[in-house]
Amino acid sequence: MAKAFVSLFFLLFSVSAFFHMRSATGQKMWCVAKPSSEEAPLQENIAYACNYLDCGAIQPGGICHLPNNLINHASVVMNQYYQSRGRGEWTCEFGGTGLRVVTDPSYGSCSYNYTG
């Protein structure tokens, strides 16, 4: 059991170090909502981020309104907040509902801005 714990710890530490190293070396990163997130925290994330940002992109008629679902809208504004705050690990935390990714999540006319 102790070996399994040590192995799991090493694996998690290695993955975390890899992503930290990649972001520190200039790898572009975006912040999106974890697909497993509950609705209430995602709604809170949108409300929080929109206190600091222009969230017109997710409003009806906005370039990121469709698909009209909570995970999409939360991802758009969480990334906007993350980018506007310097892309620190903590600015994508959102109470454990944020996920930093290295693949640009933009689609159609909805651009997930990268400020670098």
Biopython code that builds the backbone (N, CA, C, O; Angstrom):
import numpy as np
from Bio.PDB.StructureBuilder import StructureBuilder

atoms = [
    (1, "MET", "N", (0.822, -1.189, 0.000)),
    (1, "MET", "CA", (0.000, 0.000, 0.000)),
    (1, "MET", "C", (0.865, 1.252, 0.000)),
    (1, "MET", "O", (0.564, 2.212, -0.708)),
    (2, "ALA", "N", (1.940, 1.251, 0.791)),
    (2, "ALA", "CA", (2.826, 2.412, 0.852)),
    (2, "ALA", "C", (3.496, 2.646, -0.490)),
    (2, "ALA", "O", (3.673, 3.790, -0.908)),
    (3, "LYS", "N", (3.875, 1.555, -1.178)),
    (3, "LYS", "CA", (4.496, 1.696, -2.500)),
    (3, "LYS", "C", (3.524, 2.335, -3.485)),
    (3, "LYS", "O", (3.921, 3.183, -4.284)),
    (4, "ALA", "N", (2.257, 1.937, -3.435)),
    (4, "ALA", "CA", (1.253, 2.499, -4.331)),
    (4, "ALA", "C", (1.072, 3.993, -4.060)),
    (4, "ALA", "O", (0.947, 4.786, -4.993)),
    (5, "PHE", "N", (1.058, 4.373, -2.783)),
    (5, "PHE", "CA", (0.920, 5.771, -2.437)),
    (5, "PHE", "C", (2.112, 6.574, -2.932)),
    (5, "PHE", "O", (1.939, 7.649, -3.506)),
    (6, "VAL", "N", (3.308, 6.071, -2.721)),
    (6, "VAL", "CA", (4.519, 6.765, -3.171)),
    (6, "VAL", "C", (4.517, 6.877, -4.690)),
    (6, "VAL", "O", (4.868, 7.926, -5.232)),
    (7, "SER", "N", (4.129, 5.812, -5.380)),
    (7, "SER", "CA", (4.078, 5.847, -6.840)),
    (7, "SER", "C", (3.059, 6.867, -7.327)),
    (7, "SER", "O", (3.334, 7.624, -8.257)),
    (8, "LEU", "N", (1.884, 6.891, -6.704)),
    (8, "LEU", "CA", (0.845, 7.846, -7.093)),
    (8, "LEU", "C", (1.318, 9.272, -6.827)),
    (8, "LEU", "O", (1.114, 10.161, -7.654)),
    (9, "PHE", "N", (1.950, 9.493, -5.675)),
    (9, "PHE", "CA", (2.466, 10.819, -5.350)),
    (9, "PHE", "C", (3.498, 11.255, -6.380)),
    (9, "PHE", "O", (3.461, 12.390, -6.854)),
    (10, "PHE", "N", (4.423, 10.357, -6.730)),
    (10, "PHE", "CA", (5.457, 10.676, -7.714)),
    (10, "PHE", "C", (4.835, 10.998, -9.067)),
    (10, "PHE", "O", (5.259, 11.939, -9.739)),
    (11, "LEU", "N", (3.834, 10.223, -9.468)),
    (11, "LEU", "CA", (3.172, 10.459, -10.747)),
    (11, "LEU", "C", (2.499, 11.827, -10.755)),
    (11, "LEU", "O", (2.661, 12.587, -11.709)),
    (12, "LEU", "N", (1.748, 12.150, -9.707)),
    (12, "LEU", "CA", (1.074, 13.446, -9.631)),
    (12, "LEU", "C", (2.074, 14.588, -9.589)),
    (12, "LEU", "O", (1.872, 15.616, -10.236)),
    (13, "PHE", "N", (3.155, 14.416, -8.831)),
    (13, "PHE", "CA", (4.187, 15.444, -8.759)),
    (13, "PHE", "C", (4.844, 15.637, -10.116)),
    (13, "PHE", "O", (5.106, 16.771, -10.517)),
    (14, "SER", "N", (5.113, 14.561, -10.822)),
    (14, "SER", "CA", (5.748, 14.635, -12.139)),
    (14, "SER", "C", (4.851, 15.332, -13.147)),
    (14, "SER", "O", (5.319, 16.168, -13.920)),
    (15, "VAL", "N", (3.563, 14.995, -13.147)),
    (15, "VAL", "CA", (2.625, 15.638, -14.070)),
    (15, "VAL", "C", (2.531, 17.119, -13.753)),
    (15, "VAL", "O", (2.565, 17.952, -14.659)),
    (16, "SER", "N", (2.412, 17.456, -12.473)),
    (16, "SER", "CA", (2.332, 18.861, -12.070)),
    (16, "SER", "C", (3.605, 19.609, -12.467)),
    (16, "SER", "O", (3.532, 20.721, -12.990)),
    (17, "ALA", "N", (4.753, 19.014, -12.224)),
    (17, "ALA", "CA", (6.021, 19.647, -12.586)),
    (17, "ALA", "C", (6.122, 19.829, -14.095)),
    (17, "ALA", "O", (6.621, 20.852, -14.565)),
    (18, "PHE", "N", (5.655, 18.846, -14.856)),
    (18, "PHE", "CA", (5.697, 18.938, -16.315)),
    (18, "PHE", "C", (4.882, 20.132, -16.789)),
    (18, "PHE", "O", (5.358, 20.928, -17.598)),
    (19, "PHE", "N", (3.648, 20.261, -16.288)),
    (19, "PHE", "CA", (2.810, 21.368, -16.732)),
    (19, "PHE", "C", (3.349, 22.701, -16.250)),
    (19, "PHE", "O", (3.261, 23.697, -16.969)),
    (20, "HIS", "N", (3.909, 22.742, -15.039)),
    (20, "HIS", "CA", (4.486, 23.984, -14.557)),
    (20, "HIS", "C", (5.696, 24.345, -15.408)),
    (20, "HIS", "O", (5.869, 25.506, -15.780)),
    (21, "MET", "N", (6.533, 23.363, -15.720)),
    (21, "MET", "CA", (7.707, 23.602, -16.543)),
    (21, "MET", "C", (7.289, 24.098, -17.919)),
    (21, "MET", "O", (7.881, 25.042, -18.442)),
    (22, "ARG", "N", (6.272, 23.470, -18.513)),
    (22, "ARG", "CA", (5.833, 23.861, -19.844)),
    (22, "ARG", "C", (5.327, 25.294, -19.841)),
    (22, "ARG", "O", (5.652, 26.064, -20.745)),
    (23, "SER", "N", (4.532, 25.667, -18.837)),
    (23, "SER", "CA", (3.997, 27.027, -18.821)),
    (23, "SER", "C", (5.106, 28.034, -18.546)),
    (23, "SER", "O", (5.067, 29.150, -19.064)),
    (24, "ALA", "N", (6.092, 27.656, -17.739)),
    (24, "ALA", "CA", (7.195, 28.550, -17.422)),
    (24, "ALA", "C", (8.110, 28.756, -18.629)),
    (24, "ALA", "O", (8.827, 29.755, -18.690)),
    (25, "THR", "N", (8.097, 27.840, -19.579)),
    (25, "THR", "CA", (8.971, 27.964, -20.743)),
    (25, "THR", "C", (8.269, 28.619, -21.921)),
    (25, "THR", "O", (8.772, 28.560, -23.043)),
    (26, "GLY", "N", (7.128, 29.235, -21.696)),
    (26, "GLY", "CA", (6.465, 29.971, -22.747)),
    (26, "GLY", "C", (5.351, 29.227, -23.459)),
    (26, "GLY", "O", (4.802, 29.744, -24.431)),
    (27, "GLN", "N", (5.004, 28.049, -23.015)),
    (27, "GLN", "CA", (3.898, 27.308, -23.616)),
    (27, "GLN", "C", (2.613, 28.097, -23.406)),
    (27, "GLN", "O", (2.312, 28.508, -22.286)),
    (28, "LYS", "N", (1.862, 28.307, -24.465)),
    (28, "LYS", "CA", (0.583, 28.999, -24.327)),
    (28, "LYS", "C", (-0.370, 28.147, -23.510)),
    (28, "LYS", "O", (-0.426, 26.929, -23.674)),
    (29, "MET", "N", (-1.128, 28.802, -22.620)),
    (29, "MET", "CA", (-2.089, 28.086, -21.795)),
    (29, "MET", "C", (-3.389, 28.873, -21.723)),
    (29, "MET", "O", (-3.403, 30.103, -21.776)),
    (30, "TRP", "N", (-4.469, 28.131, -21.602)),
    (30, "TRP", "CA", (-5.804, 28.683, -21.461)),
    (30, "TRP", "C", (-6.444, 28.053, -20.236)),
    (30, "TRP", "O", (-5.984, 27.022, -19.745)),
    (31, "CYS", "N", (-7.498, 28.672, -19.750)),
    (31, "CYS", "CA", (-8.233, 28.157, -18.599)),
    (31, "CYS", "C", (-9.655, 27.833, -19.038)),
    (31, "CYS", "O", (-10.328, 28.664, -19.648)),
    (32, "VAL", "N", (-10.104, 26.633, -18.726)),
    (32, "VAL", "CA", (-11.474, 26.220, -19.042)),
    (32, "VAL", "C", (-12.092, 25.589, -17.805)),
    (32, "VAL", "O", (-11.391, 25.265, -16.846)),
    (33, "ALA", "N", (-13.393, 25.418, -17.832)),
    (33, "ALA", "CA", (-14.100, 24.770, -16.728)),
    (33, "ALA", "C", (-13.917, 23.258, -16.828)),
    (33, "ALA", "O", (-14.006, 22.683, -17.913)),
    (34, "LYS", "N", (-13.661, 22.625, -15.696)),
    (34, "LYS", "CA", (-13.577, 21.166, -15.679)),
    (34, "LYS", "C", (-14.931, 20.589, -16.058)),
    (34, "LYS", "O", (-15.954, 21.008, -15.517)),
    (35, "PRO", "N", (-14.951, 19.635, -16.977)),
    (35, "PRO", "CA", (-16.227, 19.045, -17.391)),
    (35, "PRO", "C", (-17.008, 18.405, -16.250)),
    (35, "PRO", "O", (-18.231, 18.292, -16.332)),
    (36, "SER", "N", (-16.328, 17.987, -15.194)),
    (36, "SER", "CA", (-17.000, 17.329, -14.069)),
    (36, "SER", "C", (-17.554, 18.309, -13.042)),
    (36, "SER", "O", (-18.080, 17.889, -12.011)),
    (37, "SER", "N", (-17.443, 19.610, -13.307)),
    (37, "SER", "CA", (-17.879, 20.625, -12.348)),
    (37, "SER", "C", (-19.396, 20.647, -12.181)),
    (37, "SER", "O", (-20.149, 20.398, -13.123)),
    (38, "GLU", "N", (-19.815, 20.948, -10.976)),
    (38, "GLU", "CA", (-21.231, 21.120, -10.667)),
    (38, "GLU", "C", (-21.706, 22.467, -11.227)),
    (38, "GLU", "O", (-20.896, 23.363, -11.462)),
    (39, "GLU", "N", (-23.011, 22.604, -11.437)),
    (39, "GLU", "CA", (-23.564, 23.823, -12.016)),
    (39, "GLU", "C", (-23.399, 25.042, -11.112)),
    (39, "GLU", "O", (-23.018, 26.110, -11.591)),
    (40, "ALA", "N", (-23.677, 24.905, -9.821)),
    (40, "ALA", "CA", (-23.646, 26.061, -8.912)),
    (40, "ALA", "C", (-22.283, 26.760, -8.897)),
    (40, "ALA", "O", (-22.238, 27.983, -9.022)),
    (41, "PRO", "N", (-21.174, 26.032, -8.749)),
    (41, "PRO", "CA", (-19.879, 26.722, -8.772)),
    (41, "PRO", "C", (-19.593, 27.393, -10.123)),
    (41, "PRO", "O", (-18.970, 28.454, -10.165)),
    (42, "LEU", "N", (-20.037, 26.792, -11.208)),
    (42, "LEU", "CA", (-19.810, 27.414, -12.518)),
    (42, "LEU", "C", (-20.590, 28.719, -12.634)),
    (42, "LEU", "O", (-20.086, 29.700, -13.182)),
    (43, "GLN", "N", (-21.806, 28.733, -12.125)),
    (43, "GLN", "CA", (-22.592, 29.969, -12.129)),
    (43, "GLN", "C", (-21.918, 31.031, -11.259)),
    (43, "GLN", "O", (-21.909, 32.212, -11.609)),
    (44, "GLU", "N", (-21.357, 30.610, -10.130)),
    (44, "GLU", "CA", (-20.621, 31.531, -9.266)),
    (44, "GLU", "C", (-19.380, 32.063, -9.972)),
    (44, "GLU", "O", (-19.047, 33.240, -9.834)),
    (45, "ASN", "N", (-18.692, 31.210, -10.725)),
    (45, "ASN", "CA", (-17.502, 31.640, -11.464)),
    (45, "ASN", "C", (-17.868, 32.716, -12.484)),
    (45, "ASN", "O", (-17.159, 33.712, -12.627)),
    (46, "ILE", "N", (-18.970, 32.509, -13.185)),
    (46, "ILE", "CA", (-19.416, 33.491, -14.177)),
    (46, "ILE", "C", (-19.731, 34.814, -13.492)),
    (46, "ILE", "O", (-19.291, 35.870, -13.947)),
    (47, "ALA", "N", (-20.489, 34.764, -12.403)),
    (47, "ALA", "CA", (-20.852, 35.989, -11.681)),
    (47, "ALA", "C", (-19.603, 36.708, -11.176)),
    (47, "ALA", "O", (-19.496, 37.928, -11.293)),
    (48, "TYR", "N", (-18.665, 35.956, -10.617)),
    (48, "TYR", "CA", (-17.436, 36.547, -10.085)),
    (48, "TYR", "C", (-16.622, 37.202, -11.199)),
    (48, "TYR", "O", (-16.254, 38.372, -11.092)),
    (49, "ALA", "N", (-16.343, 36.459, -12.260)),
    (49, "ALA", "CA", (-15.509, 36.979, -13.343)),
    (49, "ALA", "C", (-16.168, 38.171, -14.030)),
    (49, "ALA", "O", (-15.490, 39.126, -14.408)),
    (50, "CYS", "N", (-17.475, 38.117, -14.189)),
    (50, "CYS", "CA", (-18.177, 39.204, -14.885)),
    (50, "CYS", "C", (-18.244, 40.486, -14.063)),
    (50, "CYS", "O", (-18.607, 41.538, -14.588)),
    (51, "ASN", "N", (-17.896, 40.408, -12.773)),
    (51, "ASN", "CA", (-17.760, 41.627, -11.972)),
    (51, "ASN", "C", (-16.536, 42.423, -12.406)),
    (51, "ASN", "O", (-16.462, 43.630, -12.175)),
    (52, "TYR", "N", (-15.575, 41.747, -13.035)),
    (52, "TYR", "CA", (-14.313, 42.370, -13.419)),
    (52, "TYR", "C", (-14.145, 42.505, -14.936)),
    (52, "TYR", "O", (-13.264, 43.230, -15.399)),
    (53, "LEU", "N", (-14.972, 41.822, -15.694)),
    (53, "LEU", "CA", (-14.793, 41.740, -17.147)),
    (53, "LEU", "C", (-16.050, 42.150, -17.894)),
    (53, "LEU", "O", (-17.137, 42.225, -17.321)),
    (54, "ASP", "N", (-15.883, 42.412, -19.176)),
    (54, "ASP", "CA", (-17.024, 42.589, -20.068)),
    (54, "ASP", "C", (-17.402, 41.192, -20.551)),
    (54, "ASP", "O", (-16.638, 40.565, -21.284)),
    (55, "CYS", "N", (-18.543, 40.710, -20.157)),
    (55, "CYS", "CA", (-18.970, 39.353, -20.503)),
    (55, "CYS", "C", (-19.987, 39.343, -21.641)),
    (55, "CYS", "O", (-20.790, 38.416, -21.748)),
    (56, "GLY", "N", (-19.955, 40.355, -22.478)),
    (56, "GLY", "CA", (-20.862, 40.437, -23.608)),
    (56, "GLY", "C", (-20.745, 39.275, -24.570)),
    (56, "GLY", "O", (-21.713, 38.945, -25.255)),
    (57, "ALA", "N", (-19.573, 38.642, -24.640)),
    (57, "ALA", "CA", (-19.364, 37.535, -25.574)),
    (57, "ALA", "C", (-20.280, 36.355, -25.299)),
    (57, "ALA", "O", (-20.603, 35.600, -26.217)),
    (58, "ILE", "N", (-20.709, 36.178, -24.040)),
    (58, "ILE", "CA", (-21.566, 35.028, -23.721)),
    (58, "ILE", "C", (-23.047, 35.402, -23.660)),
    (58, "ILE", "O", (-23.899, 34.537, -23.459)),
    (59, "GLN", "N", (-23.346, 36.663, -23.829)),
    (59, "GLN", "CA", (-24.739, 37.114, -23.827)),
    (59, "GLN", "C", (-25.403, 36.752, -25.156)),
    (59, "GLN", "O", (-24.703, 36.550, -26.148)),
    (60, "PRO", "N", (-26.736, 36.665, -25.201)),
    (60, "PRO", "CA", (-27.424, 36.384, -26.473)),
    (60, "PRO", "C", (-26.932, 37.347, -27.564)),
    (60, "PRO", "O", (-26.904, 38.563, -27.373)),
    (61, "GLY", "N", (-26.553, 36.783, -28.691)),
    (61, "GLY", "CA", (-26.002, 37.569, -29.792)),
    (61, "GLY", "C", (-24.497, 37.735, -29.723)),
    (61, "GLY", "O", (-23.885, 38.188, -30.691)),
    (62, "GLY", "N", (-23.882, 37.377, -28.594)),
    (62, "GLY", "CA", (-22.424, 37.477, -28.442)),
    (62, "GLY", "C", (-21.719, 36.380, -29.218)),
    (62, "GLY", "O", (-22.314, 35.348, -29.528)),
    (63, "ILE", "N", (-20.455, 36.604, -29.531)),
    (63, "ILE", "CA", (-19.720, 35.654, -30.387)),
    (63, "ILE", "C", (-19.476, 34.302, -29.727)),
    (63, "ILE", "O", (-19.156, 33.334, -30.418)),
    (64, "CYS", "N", (-19.619, 34.212, -28.414)),
    (64, "CYS", "CA", (-19.409, 32.933, -27.722)),
    (64, "CYS", "C", (-20.680, 32.451, -27.004)),
    (64, "CYS", "O", (-20.613, 31.589, -26.128)),
    (65, "HIS", "N", (-21.821, 33.005, -27.377)),
    (65, "HIS", "CA", (-23.072, 32.603, -26.719)),
    (65, "HIS", "C", (-23.452, 31.158, -27.066)),
    (65, "HIS", "O", (-23.966, 30.428, -26.219)),
    (66, "LEU", "N", (-23.200, 30.758, -28.296)),
    (66, "LEU", "CA", (-23.531, 29.391, -28.720)),
    (66, "LEU", "C", (-22.283, 28.527, -28.687)),
    (66, "LEU", "O", (-21.230, 28.999, -29.116)),
    (67, "PRO", "N", (-22.331, 27.320, -28.216)),
    (67, "PRO", "CA", (-23.532, 26.685, -27.687)),
    (67, "PRO", "C", (-23.935, 27.317, -26.355)),
    (67, "PRO", "O", (-23.094, 27.653, -25.521)),
    (68, "ASN", "N", (-25.217, 27.463, -26.189)),
    (68, "ASN", "CA", (-25.778, 28.114, -25.016)),
    (68, "ASN", "C", (-25.871, 27.117, -23.874)),
    (68, "ASN", "O", (-26.935, 26.566, -23.592)),
    (69, "ASN", "N", (-24.727, 26.895, -23.218)),
    (69, "ASN", "CA", (-24.729, 26.010, -22.049)),
    (69, "ASN", "C", (-23.747, 26.533, -21.010)),
    (69, "ASN", "O", (-22.855, 27.323, -21.319)),
    (70, "LEU", "N", (-23.925, 26.089, -19.800)),
    (70, "LEU", "CA", (-23.172, 26.599, -18.663)),
    (70, "LEU", "C", (-21.677, 26.323, -18.773)),
    (70, "LEU", "O", (-20.871, 27.213, -18.499)),
    (71, "ILE", "N", (-21.293, 25.131, -19.162)),
    (71, "ILE", "CA", (-19.865, 24.788, -19.238)),
    (71, "ILE", "C", (-19.155, 25.660, -20.263)),
    (71, "ILE", "O", (-18.018, 26.076, -20.041)),
    (72, "ASN", "N", (-19.811, 25.939, -21.379)),
    (72, "ASN", "CA", (-19.222, 26.792, -22.409)),
    (72, "ASN", "C", (-19.080, 28.226, -21.901)),
    (72, "ASN", "O", (-18.008, 28.820, -22.016)),
    (73, "HIS", "N", (-20.142, 28.777, -21.348)),
    (73, "HIS", "CA", (-20.094, 30.159, -20.876)),
    (73, "HIS", "C", (-19.076, 30.326, -19.755)),
    (73, "HIS", "O", (-18.330, 31.305, -19.729)),
    (74, "ALA", "N", (-19.044, 29.374, -18.833)),
    (74, "ALA", "CA", (-18.076, 29.444, -17.738)),
    (74, "ALA", "C", (-16.651, 29.376, -18.282)),
    (74, "ALA", "O", (-15.784, 30.124, -17.831)),
    (75, "SER", "N", (-16.404, 28.506, -19.226)),
    (75, "SER", "CA", (-15.059, 28.378, -19.797)),
    (75, "SER", "C", (-14.601, 29.674, -20.448)),
    (75, "SER", "O", (-13.454, 30.089, -20.279)),
    (76, "VAL", "N", (-15.493, 30.309, -21.188)),
    (76, "VAL", "CA", (-15.143, 31.560, -21.868)),
    (76, "VAL", "C", (-14.730, 32.628, -20.863)),
    (76, "VAL", "O", (-13.679, 33.249, -21.019)),
    (77, "VAL", "N", (-15.545, 32.849, -19.833)),
    (77, "VAL", "CA", (-15.229, 33.922, -18.886)),
    (77, "VAL", "C", (-14.103, 33.545, -17.932)),
    (77, "VAL", "O", (-13.348, 34.413, -17.496)),
    (78, "MET", "N", (-13.980, 32.261, -17.603)),
    (78, "MET", "CA", (-12.863, 31.841, -16.755)),
    (78, "MET", "C", (-11.547, 32.086, -17.485)),
    (78, "MET", "O", (-10.576, 32.536, -16.876)),
    (79, "ASN", "N", (-11.507, 31.796, -18.776)),
    (79, "ASN", "CA", (-10.291, 32.058, -19.542)),
    (79, "ASN", "C", (-10.023, 33.555, -19.648)),
    (79, "ASN", "O", (-8.881, 33.999, -19.531)),
    (80, "GLN", "N", (-11.075, 34.324, -19.870)),
    (80, "GLN", "CA", (-10.914, 35.773, -19.958)),
    (80, "GLN", "C", (-10.304, 36.313, -18.660)),
    (80, "GLN", "O", (-9.401, 37.149, -18.696)),
    (81, "TYR", "N", (-10.797, 35.838, -17.528)),
    (81, "TYR", "CA", (-10.278, 36.254, -16.222)),
    (81, "TYR", "C", (-8.822, 35.803, -16.077)),
    (81, "TYR", "O", (-7.962, 36.598, -15.697)),
    (82, "TYR", "N", (-8.549, 34.561, -16.371)),
    (82, "TYR", "CA", (-7.200, 33.984, -16.275)),
    (82, "TYR", "C", (-6.211, 34.799, -17.109)),
    (82, "TYR", "O", (-5.135, 35.150, -16.626)),
    (83, "GLN", "N", (-6.568, 35.097, -18.344)),
    (83, "GLN", "CA", (-5.676, 35.849, -19.219)),
    (83, "GLN", "C", (-5.472, 37.273, -18.702)),
    (83, "GLN", "O", (-4.356, 37.792, -18.748)),
    (84, "SER", "N", (-6.530, 37.903, -18.216)),
    (84, "SER", "CA", (-6.445, 39.298, -17.770)),
    (84, "SER", "C", (-5.676, 39.450, -16.464)),
    (84, "SER", "O", (-5.251, 40.552, -16.118)),
    (85, "ARG", "N", (-5.496, 38.359, -15.744)),
    (85, "ARG", "CA", (-4.803, 38.407, -14.451)),
    (85, "ARG", "C", (-3.399, 37.819, -14.516)),
    (85, "ARG", "O", (-2.824, 37.493, -13.477)),
    (86, "GLY", "N", (-2.841, 37.677, -15.704)),
    (86, "GLY", "CA", (-1.448, 37.263, -15.834)),
    (86, "GLY", "C", (-1.185, 35.778, -15.934)),
    (86, "GLY", "O", (-0.025, 35.366, -15.903)),
    (87, "ARG", "N", (-2.209, 34.960, -16.054)),
    (87, "ARG", "CA", (-2.090, 33.517, -16.249)),
    (87, "ARG", "C", (-1.342, 32.786, -15.125)),
    (87, "ARG", "O", (-0.630, 31.816, -15.382)),
    (88, "GLY", "N", (-1.503, 33.247, -13.901)),
    (88, "GLY", "CA", (-0.929, 32.513, -12.781)),
    (88, "GLY", "C", (-1.771, 31.286, -12.474)),
    (88, "GLY", "O", (-2.976, 31.278, -12.723)),
    (89, "GLU", "N", (-1.140, 30.247, -11.934)),
    (89, "GLU", "CA", (-1.881, 29.013, -11.616)),
    (89, "GLU", "C", (-3.120, 29.304, -10.799)),
    (89, "GLU", "O", (-4.184, 28.744, -11.064)),
    (90, "TRP", "N", (-2.997, 30.172, -9.808)),
    (90, "TRP", "CA", (-4.092, 30.475, -8.895)),
    (90, "TRP", "C", (-5.250, 31.195, -9.588)),
    (90, "TRP", "O", (-6.377, 31.148, -9.093)),
    (91, "THR", "N", (-5.000, 31.865, -10.729)),
    (91, "THR", "CA", (-6.081, 32.589, -11.389)),
    (91, "THR", "C", (-6.954, 31.685, -12.242)),
    (91, "THR", "O", (-7.918, 32.143, -12.857)),
    (92, "CYS", "N", (-6.617, 30.396, -12.281)),
    (92, "CYS", "CA", (-7.474, 29.417, -12.951)),
    (92, "CYS", "C", (-7.995, 28.397, -11.940)),
    (92, "CYS", "O", (-8.549, 27.366, -12.323)),
    (93, "GLU", "N", (-7.824, 28.676, -10.689)),
    (93, "GLU", "CA", (-8.240, 27.727, -9.651)),
    (93, "GLU", "C", (-9.765, 27.644, -9.551)),
    (93, "GLU", "O", (-10.330, 26.555, -9.648)),
    (94, "PHE", "N", (-10.421, 28.758, -9.361)),
    (94, "PHE", "CA", (-11.882, 28.826, -9.271)),
    (94, "PHE", "C", (-12.457, 27.721, -8.385)),
    (94, "PHE", "O", (-13.377, 27.004, -8.778)),
    (95, "GLY", "N", (-11.902, 27.601, -7.198)),
    (95, "GLY", "CA", (-12.409, 26.626, -6.241)),
    (95, "GLY", "C", (-12.312, 25.181, -6.714)),
    (95, "GLY", "O", (-13.122, 24.338, -6.331)),
    (96, "GLY", "N", (-11.320, 24.903, -7.544)),
    (96, "GLY", "CA", (-11.123, 23.543, -8.044)),
    (96, "GLY", "C", (-11.893, 23.223, -9.313)),
    (96, "GLY", "O", (-11.878, 22.080, -9.771)),
    (97, "THR", "N", (-12.568, 24.214, -9.890)),
    (97, "THR", "CA", (-13.357, 23.956, -11.098)),
    (97, "THR", "C", (-12.635, 24.388, -12.379)),
    (97, "THR", "O", (-13.145, 24.177, -13.479)),
    (98, "GLY", "N", (-11.452, 24.991, -12.240)),
    (98, "GLY", "CA", (-10.696, 25.428, -13.404)),
    (98, "GLY", "C", (-9.664, 24.401, -13.835)),
    (98, "GLY", "O", (-9.124, 23.655, -13.018)),
    (99, "LEU", "N", (-9.405, 24.378, -15.121)),
    (99, "LEU", "CA", (-8.444, 23.437, -15.692)),
    (99, "LEU", "C", (-7.601, 24.179, -16.713)),
    (99, "LEU", "O", (-8.135, 24.740, -17.670)),
    (100, "ARG", "N", (-6.282, 24.188, -16.517)),
    (100, "ARG", "CA", (-5.395, 24.829, -17.489)),
    (100, "ARG", "C", (-5.090, 23.833, -18.603)),
    (100, "ARG", "O", (-4.771, 22.671, -18.352)),
    (101, "VAL", "N", (-5.196, 24.317, -19.836)),
    (101, "VAL", "CA", (-4.982, 23.456, -21.002)),
    (101, "VAL", "C", (-3.992, 24.116, -21.950)),
    (101, "VAL", "O", (-3.831, 25.337, -21.944)),
    (102, "VAL", "N", (-3.326, 23.297, -22.768)),
    (102, "VAL", "CA", (-2.355, 23.815, -23.730)),
    (102, "VAL", "C", (-2.902, 23.809, -25.153)),
    (102, "VAL", "O", (-2.221, 24.254, -26.077)),
    (103, "THR", "N", (-4.106, 23.318, -25.336)),
    (103, "THR", "CA", (-4.754, 23.320, -26.650)),
    (103, "THR", "C", (-5.766, 24.454, -26.687)),
    (103, "THR", "O", (-6.632, 24.549, -25.817)),
    (104, "ASP", "N", (-5.659, 25.305, -27.685)),
    (104, "ASP", "CA", (-6.551, 26.451, -27.819)),
    (104, "ASP", "C", (-8.002, 25.971, -27.937)),
    (104, "ASP", "O", (-8.335, 25.262, -28.886)),
    (105, "PRO", "N", (-8.868, 26.346, -26.989)),
    (105, "PRO", "CA", (-10.260, 25.895, -27.030)),
    (105, "PRO", "C", (-11.167, 26.735, -27.938)),
    (105, "PRO", "O", (-12.379, 26.516, -27.959)),
    (106, "SER", "N", (-10.609, 27.686, -28.682)),
    (106, "SER", "CA", (-11.410, 28.522, -29.579)),
    (106, "SER", "C", (-12.169, 27.661, -30.584)),
    (106, "SER", "O", (-11.721, 26.579, -30.962)),
    (107, "TYR", "N", (-13.314, 28.159, -31.004)),
    (107, "TYR", "CA", (-14.123, 27.445, -32.000)),
    (107, "TYR", "C", (-14.902, 28.476, -32.799)),
    (107, "TYR", "O", (-15.297, 29.509, -32.260)),
    (108, "GLY", "N", (-15.123, 28.209, -34.061)),
    (108, "GLY", "CA", (-15.881, 29.126, -34.911)),
    (108, "GLY", "C", (-15.392, 30.558, -34.760)),
    (108, "GLY", "O", (-14.200, 30.833, -34.900)),
    (109, "SER", "N", (-16.321, 31.473, -34.472)),
    (109, "SER", "CA", (-15.931, 32.874, -34.281)),
    (109, "SER", "C", (-15.631, 33.204, -32.822)),
    (109, "SER", "O", (-15.315, 34.347, -32.490)),
    (110, "CYS", "N", (-15.731, 32.208, -31.960)),
    (110, "CYS", "CA", (-15.443, 32.409, -30.541)),
    (110, "CYS", "C", (-13.961, 32.180, -30.287)),
    (110, "CYS", "O", (-13.473, 31.050, -30.326)),
    (111, "SER", "N", (-13.260, 33.270, -30.028)),
    (111, "SER", "CA", (-11.820, 33.194, -29.790)),
    (111, "SER", "C", (-11.529, 33.264, -28.303)),
    (111, "SER", "O", (-11.921, 34.219, -27.631)),
    (112, "TYR", "N", (-10.849, 32.266, -27.795)),
    (112, "TYR", "CA", (-10.385, 32.279, -26.421)),
    (112, "TYR", "C", (-9.066, 33.029, -26.451)),
    (112, "TYR", "O", (-8.022, 32.461, -26.772)),
    (113, "ASN", "N", (-9.123, 34.291, -26.118)),
    (113, "ASN", "CA", (-7.942, 35.142, -26.229)),
    (113, "ASN", "C", (-6.791, 34.624, -25.405)),
    (113, "ASN", "O", (-6.964, 34.124, -24.293)),
    (114, "TYR", "N", (-5.617, 34.756, -25.974)),
    (114, "TYR", "CA", (-4.377, 34.479, -25.262)),
    (114, "TYR", "C", (-3.625, 35.789, -25.232)),
    (114, "TYR", "O", (-3.285, 36.338, -26.280)),
    (115, "THR", "N", (-3.365, 36.292, -24.052)),
    (115, "THR", "CA", (-2.605, 37.535, -23.952)),
    (115, "THR", "C", (-1.208, 37.195, -23.507)),
    (115, "THR", "O", (-0.995, 36.768, -22.372)),
    (116, "GLY", "N", (-0.291, 37.377, -24.361)),
    (116, "GLY", "CA", (1.083, 37.009, -24.034)),
    (116, "GLY", "C", (1.982, 37.971, -24.588)),
    (116, "GLY", "O", (3.196, 37.846, -24.427)),
]
sb = StructureBuilder()
sb.init_structure("model")
sb.init_model(0)
sb.init_chain("A")
sb.init_seg("    ")
for serial, (resi, resn, name, xyz) in enumerate(atoms, 1):
    if name == "N":
        sb.init_residue(resn, " ", resi, " ")
    sb.init_atom(name, np.array(xyz, "f"), 0.0, 1.0, " ", f" {name:<3s}", serial, name[0])
structure = sb.get_structure()
